């Protein structure tokens, strides 16, 4: 498989996953703001941090109000962390992979692209926001379902899975990081509204029902963190994502460098948090995980995408 094609498949997986996650997080965050009183102090600026866009948003010079933030995160095609940008890039990569991916994928991503172009500006303005974002999520899931269900599980599939798994692990880590930071700064609020906040953390990664089924009926912060970090069965838990990436990388040639980088991520996930684990401890762990995940990406680029000297 040509390195350029492999790189495009990898980024198609990342951008599809990023698009779904961005739509999901904005939708659930909007629900949370409706559920909590103003004394909690949450605002839309916090959402910019969740998706890792704080620096680029500050450089844009836009005001930190709801309208500007939603336009930046949803509809701005030039903002590298926006939903519109992720969909555009997923389409562009898939356009160049039509001989490798199921034909339905190209048709479906085109339909998603047209829907986004017609509706994301409206969603950013607050009109039919939940419905439009829900539609984007469903369309991303449809594309992923088509890929998983109809694509031969050979090299292109493994590069796609690598991209999806790393992007998903990164987004879950960001959700945990922002929650931990908020706890450090607002202990009184957490004591009063902690259950609602942690429930929303779970819902932002579609993990609320699975947590309740397999852990316990009560939503307790430290248990939510452990679930999202270390659960071996939930597809959006970081441990599951890393193991999924490891399996795909092991199926590819010359993968020792990447597998070793993934193993270093797995080592950080050993053990479970104690009851007295602080929000600062969680924040430090997530920071380390994000560095390790970035190392995995660099290992992938170095192993398979960079040209080799003869």
Residue, then its C-alpha position, 0 to 999 in steps of 0.5 A: x500500500x502506498x504511503x500517501x494512500x495509507x496516510x489519507x486513510x488514517x486521516x479520514x478515520x481521524x476526521x470522521x471521528x473528530x466530526x462525530x465527537x465535536x457534534x456530540x460534545x457541543x450538543x451535550x454541553x448545550x444540554x448541560x447549560x440548560x440543566x444547571x443554574x447560573x451559579x455553577x459558572x459554566x459558560x461557552x468558553x469552557x467548550x473551546x478548551x474541551x476541543x483543544x481550540x483555546x489558543x486558536x480561538x484566542x488568536x481569532x480575536x472573536x468575542x467569547x460569547x455564545x454566538x461567536x463560539x458556536x460559529x467558530x466550533x460548528x460552521x467556520x470552514x477555516x477553523x481547524x477544530x470546527x465541525x465544518x472543517x472536520x467534515x470537509x477534510x474527511x470528504x477530501x481524504x475519502x474523495x482520493x480513496x474511492x478505489x480503496x473504500x466502499x463506494x457507499x462511503x463516498x456517497x454518504x460523506x458527500x451527503x453529510x458534506x451537503x447537509x453540513x454546508x446547508x445547516x451548520x450556520x443555522x445550528x450555530x445561530x441556535x436554530x434547530x441546533x439539537x436536531x442538526x447536530x444529532x443528524x450529523x452524528x447519525x450520518x457519521x455513524x452511518x459512514x463508520x458502520x458502512x466502513x466496518x461492515x463492508x470493508x475488507x480487514x486488511x491494511x487500509x482498514x487497519x490504518x482507518x482504525x488506527x486514526x479513529x482509535x487515536x482520535x477517540x482516545x484523545x477526545x475522551x482524555x480532553x473531556x476528563x481533563x476539563x472536568x478535573x480542572x473544573x473540580x479543582x477550581x469549584x469544589x463547593x459547586x461539585x459537592x452540590x451539582x457533582x452528579x449532574x456534571x459527571x452525568x453530562x461527562x458520561x453523556x458527552x461520550x455516550x457512556x452514561x448507559x454503559x456506566x450504569x449497566x456495568x459499574x453502579x447506579x450512582x454517578x460518582x466522579x472517581x468511578x466515572x474517571x476510572x471507567x473512561x480511563x480504564x474500562x476494557x469493554x466500553x469503546x470510548x474508554x481510553x484503554x479500549x481505544x489504545x488496545x484497538x489501535x495496538x491490534x491494528x498496528x500489529x497487523x501492519x508491517x514494520x510496526x514495532x516502533x508504533x506498538x512500543x509507543x502504544x505500550x507506553x500509553x498502556x503502562x500509564x493506565x495500569x492500576x485504579x484511582x484511590x478514593x483520595x485521588x485528587x483532581x490534580x492527580x487526574x489532571x497530571x495523568x491525563x496530561x501524560x496520556x496526551x503526550x504519550x498519544x502524541x508520541x504514538x501519532x509521531x511514531x505512525x508518521x515516522x514508520x509509514x508516512x515519511x518517504x524513505x531514502x533508498 
